[in-house]
Amino acid sequence: MNKESELRWKRRLTQALAGAGCLLIPVSPLYTALAFQTLWNWFLSDAIHGPEISYWQAAGILALASIFKYRDDESYTKEKRWKRALLLMEAALSEEELAKVTKALEEEETGWMGIILEASPSMARTVGVTFALLGGWAIHTFLM
């Protein structure tokens, strides 16, 4: 497989994952609440001698935690910084050098997680929650 077809394949995969990520946006918090409830009931209820929680209690705890996690437009500030940095780079480089840098960035090797993160942060979060749930299941089933 040559570089051009590999880049085209990665671009198509990124677009497909971005589309799937758009479908996951409304489902991801519901799935996260289910995973949270399951992991809480498997491990924390026994560890702290507390009650098991319902699905809606798990969703409420996650909603409460998201209030404390929220930051004022941090993503906007980061995006603005990157735009400024790119403008400075474009101004500092000749057209030939800029073309070389652009080509090198396009050819940069990206692993699966990089492709998923680039395509959709909600999909990356869902993948992470799935791995946490699988790890918790393995511990709960085989080690407890």
C-alpha positions, -999 to 999 in steps of 0.1 A, spaced: 0 0 0 15 33 -10 15 65 11 -13 82 -8 -37 53 -5 -28 49 32 -35 86 38 -68 83 19 -77 52 40 -69 71 73 -89 101 61 -119 79 53 -116 61 86 -114 94 105 -146 106 87 -164 74 95 -154 76 131 -164 112 133 -199 103 120 -202 74 145 -190 98 172 -219 122 163 -243 93 169 -225 85 202 -228 120 216 -263 115 231 -257 79 240 -223 83 257 -235 99 290 -261 72 293 -235 45 288 -211 62 311 -238 62 339 -244 25 333 -207 17 336 -204 39 367 -234 22 384 -220 -12 376 -185 -5 388 -199 12 420 -221 -18 428 -193 -42 421 -166 -25 442 -176 5 462 -207 -7 479 -188 -35 496 -157 -15 502 -174 14 520 -202 -7 534 -227 15 516 -258 7 495 -259 -2 459 -270 27 437 -296 29 409 -289 39 374 -304 74 379 -284 79 411 -252 71 391 -263 96 364 -269 122 390 -235 117 406 -219 121 372 -239 152 365 -228 167 398 -192 158 391 -194 175 357 -203 207 374 -170 207 393 -151 196 362 -164 224 340 -139 252 331 -148 285 315 -141 282 277 -107 266 281 -111 248 248 -118 281 231 -86 296 245 -65 266 234 -80 268 199 -72 305 197 -36 298 208 -32 271 181 -46 294 154 -22 321 164 7 297 164 -2 285 129 -5 320 117 30 328 130 44 296 114 28 305 81 43 340 82 77 327 92 81 300 66 85 303 29 59 286 7 83 258 -1 91 251 36 54 255 45 45 228 19 71 205 33 58 209 69 22 205 58 31 173 39 51 159 69 22 166 92 -2 148 69 21 118 67 26 117 104 19 82 117 -12 81 139 -22 50 159 -57 38 165 -63 59 196 -50 90 178 -74 85 150 -103 80 174 -93 111 194 -90 131 163 -123 120 149 -144 122 180 -136 129 217 -169 114 227 -159 81 210 -126 82 227 -144 86 261 -167 57 252 -137 35 244 -121 44 277 -153 37 296 -156 3 279 -120 -6 288 -127 4 325 -159 -17 325 -141 -47 310 -112 -44 335 -137 -41 363 -156 -72 351 -124 -92 349 -114 -82 384 -149 -88 398 -153 -122 380 -119 -137 384 -102 -121 414 -130 -115 439 
